[in-house]
Amino acid sequence: MGRKTKIDWCDSSWNPITGCLHGCPYCYAAGMARRFGGKIITGHDHLYILDAPIRREDGTINPYPYRFDPTYHKYRLKIPQDWKKPQTIFVCSMADMFGEWVPDEWIDQIFTACLAAPQHRYLFLTKNPKRYPRAALKNILVAEDNFWYGTSTPRADDPAFWSRPSQEGRYYHTFLSIEPILERFGKSSAHGSVALTDWVIVGAETGNRKDKVIPEKGWIMELAEECDKRKKPIFMKESLRALMGDDFRQEFPWK
Protein backbone atom coordinates (compact mmCIF):
# COMPACT_ATOMS: atom_id res chain seq x y z
CA MET A 1 0.00 0.00 0.00
CA GLY A 2 1.26 3.43 -0.95
CA ARG A 3 -0.79 6.54 -0.41
CA LYS A 4 -0.91 10.20 0.37
CA THR A 5 -0.76 10.77 4.06
CA LYS A 6 -1.86 13.18 6.78
CA ILE A 7 1.60 12.90 8.36
CA ASP A 8 2.84 16.43 7.80
CA TRP A 9 6.59 15.78 7.55
CA CYS A 10 6.30 13.57 4.46
CA ASP A 11 4.38 13.41 1.20
CA SER A 12 3.37 9.76 1.18
CA SER A 13 3.57 6.57 3.20
CA TRP A 14 4.49 3.16 1.86
CA ASN A 15 3.93 0.02 3.89
CA PRO A 16 5.68 -3.10 2.58
CA ILE A 17 5.52 -4.23 6.23
CA THR A 18 2.58 -3.74 8.59
CA GLY A 19 2.25 -4.72 12.22
CA CYS A 20 4.41 -4.28 15.30
CA LEU A 21 5.09 -5.98 18.63
CA HIS A 22 6.15 -3.00 20.76
CA GLY A 23 2.67 -2.62 22.26
CA CYS A 24 2.76 1.16 22.80
CA PRO A 25 -0.51 2.30 24.44
CA TYR A 26 -0.71 5.47 22.31
CA CYS A 27 -0.10 3.75 18.94
CA TYR A 28 -2.39 5.12 16.21
CA ALA A 29 -1.31 2.39 13.76
CA ALA A 30 -2.55 -0.44 15.97
CA GLY A 31 -5.95 1.24 16.22
CA MET A 32 -6.15 1.60 12.44
CA ALA A 33 -5.24 -2.05 11.90
CA ARG A 34 -7.94 -3.17 14.31
CA ARG A 35 -10.48 -0.88 12.69
CA PHE A 36 -9.78 -1.68 9.05
CA GLY A 37 -8.36 -5.20 9.36
CA GLY A 38 -10.17 -8.44 8.84
CA LYS A 39 -11.58 -10.91 11.30
CA ILE A 40 -8.42 -13.01 11.18
CA ILE A 41 -7.06 -12.83 14.72
CA THR A 42 -3.86 -14.67 15.54
CA GLY A 43 -1.23 -14.90 18.21
CA HIS A 44 1.81 -12.63 18.15
CA ASP A 45 4.40 -15.34 17.57
CA HIS A 46 4.03 -15.57 13.82
CA LEU A 47 5.35 -13.54 10.89
CA TYR A 48 3.27 -13.45 7.74
CA ILE A 49 4.45 -13.09 4.15
CA LEU A 50 2.01 -12.19 1.39
CA ASP A 51 2.95 -12.52 -2.28
CA ALA A 52 -0.48 -11.20 -3.25
CA PRO A 53 -3.11 -9.20 -1.37
CA ILE A 54 -5.89 -10.88 0.56
CA ARG A 55 -9.31 -9.72 -0.51
CA ARG A 56 -12.54 -9.42 1.42
CA GLU A 57 -15.76 -11.09 0.30
CA ASP A 58 -16.74 -7.91 -1.57
CA GLY A 59 -13.51 -8.03 -3.60
CA THR A 60 -11.76 -5.12 -1.87
CA ILE A 61 -8.21 -5.54 -0.59
CA ASN A 62 -7.84 -6.09 3.13
CA PRO A 63 -4.84 -3.91 4.07
CA TYR A 64 -4.36 -5.58 7.48
CA PRO A 65 -5.61 -9.17 7.14
CA TYR A 66 -3.70 -10.26 10.25
CA ARG A 67 -4.59 -7.14 12.21
CA PHE A 68 -1.36 -5.86 13.79
CA ASP A 69 0.68 -9.05 13.54
CA PRO A 70 3.90 -8.37 11.55
CA THR A 71 3.14 -8.95 7.88
CA TYR A 72 5.42 -8.57 4.86
CA HIS A 73 3.46 -7.47 1.78
CA LYS A 74 5.99 -8.41 -0.89
CA TYR A 75 3.60 -7.44 -3.68
CA ARG A 76 4.00 -3.78 -2.61
CA LEU A 77 7.76 -3.61 -3.24
CA LYS A 78 7.49 -1.97 -6.67
CA ILE A 79 5.18 0.85 -5.59
CA PRO A 80 7.93 3.53 -5.37
CA GLN A 81 8.93 2.77 -8.95
CA ASP A 82 5.38 3.54 -10.06
CA TRP A 83 5.57 7.03 -8.52
CA LYS A 84 7.47 9.05 -11.11
CA LYS A 85 7.19 12.39 -9.32
CA PRO A 86 9.81 12.71 -6.54
CA GLN A 87 8.30 12.39 -3.09
CA THR A 88 9.37 12.20 0.54
CA ILE A 89 8.17 8.77 1.61
CA PHE A 90 7.71 7.51 5.16
CA VAL A 91 8.56 3.82 4.86
CA CYS A 92 6.52 1.50 7.10
CA SER A 93 4.37 4.04 8.90
CA MET A 94 2.23 1.07 10.04
CA ALA A 95 5.13 -0.99 11.39
CA ASP A 96 8.58 -0.87 12.94
CA MET A 97 10.78 -2.02 10.09
CA PHE A 98 13.75 -2.38 12.47
CA GLY A 99 11.96 -4.27 15.23
CA GLU A 100 13.93 -7.30 16.44
CA TRP A 101 11.31 -9.62 14.93
CA VAL A 102 11.87 -8.33 11.37
CA PRO A 103 14.26 -10.56 9.36
CA ASP A 104 17.31 -8.96 7.75
CA GLU A 105 16.06 -10.33 4.43
CA TRP A 106 12.93 -8.17 4.57
CA ILE A 107 14.96 -5.04 5.32
CA ASP A 108 17.46 -5.78 2.56
CA GLN A 109 14.72 -6.33 -0.02
CA ILE A 110 12.98 -3.08 0.94
CA PHE A 111 16.23 -1.14 0.59
CA THR A 112 16.73 -2.72 -2.84
CA ALA A 113 13.26 -1.51 -3.81
CA CYS A 114 14.15 2.00 -2.60
CA LEU A 115 17.36 2.03 -4.62
CA ALA A 116 15.35 1.07 -7.71
CA ALA A 117 13.43 4.36 -7.35
CA PRO A 118 16.16 6.92 -6.52
CA GLN A 119 13.93 9.90 -7.34
CA HIS A 120 12.39 9.72 -3.88
CA ARG A 121 13.56 10.57 -0.37
CA TYR A 122 13.05 7.73 2.12
CA LEU A 123 12.46 8.21 5.82
CA PHE A 124 12.67 5.30 8.27
CA LEU A 125 11.63 5.42 11.92
CA THR A 126 12.17 2.92 14.72
CA LYS A 127 11.93 2.49 18.47
CA ASN A 128 14.84 0.04 18.19
CA PRO A 129 17.76 2.18 16.95
CA LYS A 130 20.39 -0.34 18.06
CA ARG A 131 19.40 -2.27 14.94
CA TYR A 132 20.83 0.51 12.71
CA PRO A 133 24.55 0.00 13.42
CA ARG A 134 24.13 -3.77 13.30
CA ALA A 135 22.57 -3.45 9.85
CA ALA A 136 25.39 -1.12 8.81
CA LEU A 137 28.03 -3.65 9.86
CA LYS A 138 26.23 -6.27 7.75
CA ASN A 139 26.30 -3.85 4.77
CA ILE A 140 22.50 -3.82 4.71
CA LEU A 141 22.01 -0.16 5.66
CA VAL A 142 22.18 2.30 2.76
CA ALA A 143 24.27 5.46 3.08
CA GLU A 144 22.72 7.79 0.51
CA ASP A 145 21.63 11.43 0.77
CA ASN A 146 18.00 10.45 0.18
CA PHE A 147 17.92 7.91 3.03
CA TRP A 148 17.10 9.20 6.53
CA TYR A 149 17.13 7.09 9.67
CA GLY A 150 15.01 8.21 12.59
CA THR A 151 14.51 7.19 16.18
CA SER A 152 11.12 7.50 17.85
CA THR A 153 11.29 8.34 21.55
CA PRO A 154 8.54 9.95 23.68
CA ARG A 155 10.65 10.29 26.84
CA ALA A 156 14.04 11.75 27.67
CA ASP A 157 15.15 8.65 29.57
CA ASP A 158 14.41 6.21 26.75
CA PRO A 159 17.41 4.38 25.26
CA ALA A 160 19.59 6.76 23.26
CA PHE A 161 19.13 6.84 19.52
CA TRP A 162 21.89 5.96 17.11
CA SER A 163 24.70 8.31 18.06
CA ARG A 164 27.29 7.12 15.52
CA PRO A 165 25.87 8.12 12.14
CA SER A 166 29.32 7.88 10.57
CA GLN A 167 30.58 4.32 10.27
CA GLU A 168 33.44 2.91 8.21
CA GLY A 169 33.67 6.02 6.07
CA ARG A 170 29.93 6.17 5.39
CA TYR A 171 27.62 8.89 6.71
CA TYR A 172 23.99 8.18 7.54
CA HIS A 173 21.46 10.99 7.94
CA THR A 174 19.66 10.66 11.27
CA PHE A 175 16.70 12.36 12.91
CA LEU A 176 14.88 12.24 16.23
CA SER A 177 11.09 12.01 16.40
CA ILE A 178 9.71 12.98 19.81
CA GLU A 179 6.13 11.99 19.23
CA PRO A 180 4.14 11.99 21.24
CA ILE A 181 6.19 14.05 23.67
CA LEU A 182 5.23 12.70 27.09
CA GLU A 183 7.48 14.75 29.37
CA ARG A 184 9.90 17.67 29.52
CA PHE A 185 13.24 16.72 28.04
CA GLY A 186 15.13 19.36 29.97
CA LYS A 187 18.12 21.33 28.71
CA SER A 188 20.69 18.61 29.37
CA SER A 189 18.72 15.88 27.58
CA ALA A 190 17.80 18.24 24.75
CA HIS A 191 21.44 19.26 24.42
CA GLY A 192 22.61 15.67 24.03
CA SER A 193 19.80 14.64 21.72
CA VAL A 194 20.03 17.58 19.33
CA ALA A 195 23.81 17.47 19.15
CA LEU A 196 23.79 13.95 17.76
CA THR A 197 21.20 14.23 15.02
CA ASP A 198 20.45 16.17 11.83
CA TRP A 199 16.80 16.99 12.48
CA VAL A 200 14.22 17.01 15.29
CA ILE A 201 10.48 16.32 14.92
CA VAL A 202 8.18 16.89 17.87
CA GLY A 203 4.44 16.38 18.26
CA ALA A 204 1.71 16.04 20.85
CA GLU A 205 -0.32 12.93 21.53
CA THR A 206 -3.57 12.85 19.59
CA GLY A 207 -6.71 10.81 20.06
CA ASN A 208 -8.81 10.24 23.16
CA ARG A 209 -6.71 7.90 25.27
CA LYS A 210 -7.71 8.00 28.94
CA ASP A 211 -4.23 9.00 30.17
CA LYS A 212 -3.44 11.28 27.24
CA VAL A 213 -0.54 13.65 27.97
CA ILE A 214 -0.99 17.35 27.17
CA PRO A 215 2.46 18.93 26.65
CA GLU A 216 3.53 22.32 27.98
CA LYS A 217 4.78 25.01 25.64
CA GLY A 218 7.99 25.28 27.65
CA TRP A 219 8.90 21.69 26.78
CA ILE A 220 8.81 22.51 23.08
CA MET A 221 10.57 25.87 23.46
CA GLU A 222 13.55 24.23 25.20
CA LEU A 223 13.95 21.84 22.28
CA ALA A 224 13.62 24.68 19.77
CA GLU A 225 16.20 26.79 21.58
CA GLU A 226 18.67 23.92 21.60
CA CYS A 227 18.06 23.32 17.89
CA ASP A 228 18.79 27.00 17.23
CA LYS A 229 22.04 26.81 19.19
CA ARG A 230 23.11 23.78 17.20
CA LYS A 231 21.78 25.15 13.91
CA LYS A 232 19.56 22.11 13.50
CA PRO A 233 16.06 22.32 11.97
CA ILE A 234 13.03 21.52 14.09
CA PHE A 235 9.64 20.40 12.80
CA MET A 236 6.62 20.92 15.01
CA LYS A 237 3.68 18.76 14.01
CA GLU A 238 0.24 20.22 13.43
CA SER A 239 -0.82 18.85 16.81
CA LEU A 240 1.28 21.64 18.37
CA ARG A 241 0.09 24.57 16.25
CA ALA A 242 -2.49 25.87 18.73
CA LEU A 243 -0.14 25.42 21.69
CA MET A 244 2.84 27.16 20.06
CA GLY A 245 1.01 30.07 18.40
CA ASP A 246 3.53 32.46 16.79
CA ASP A 247 6.40 30.16 17.83
CA PHE A 248 5.13 27.33 15.64
CA ARG A 249 7.78 26.17 13.13
CA GLN A 250 8.04 23.47 10.48
CA GLU A 251 11.59 23.18 9.16
CA PHE A 252 13.17 20.56 6.93
CA PRO A 253 16.90 19.73 6.75
CA TRP A 254 16.86 19.44 2.95
CA LYS A 255 15.38 22.91 2.32
Secondary structure, DSSP 4 states (H G I P E B T S, - for coil): -EEE-S-TT-SEEE-SEEB-SS--TT-HHHHHHHHHS-S----SS--EEESS--B-TTS-B-S-TTTTS-EEEGGGTTHHHH--S--EEEETTTB-TTSTTS-HHHHHHHHHHHHT-TTSEEEEEES-TTHHHHHHHTT-S---TTEEEEEE-SSTTSPP-----EETTEE-EEEEEE-S--S--HHHHHHHHHHT-S-EEE----S--TT-----HHHHHHHHHHHHHHT--EEE-GGGHHHHGGG--B--TT-
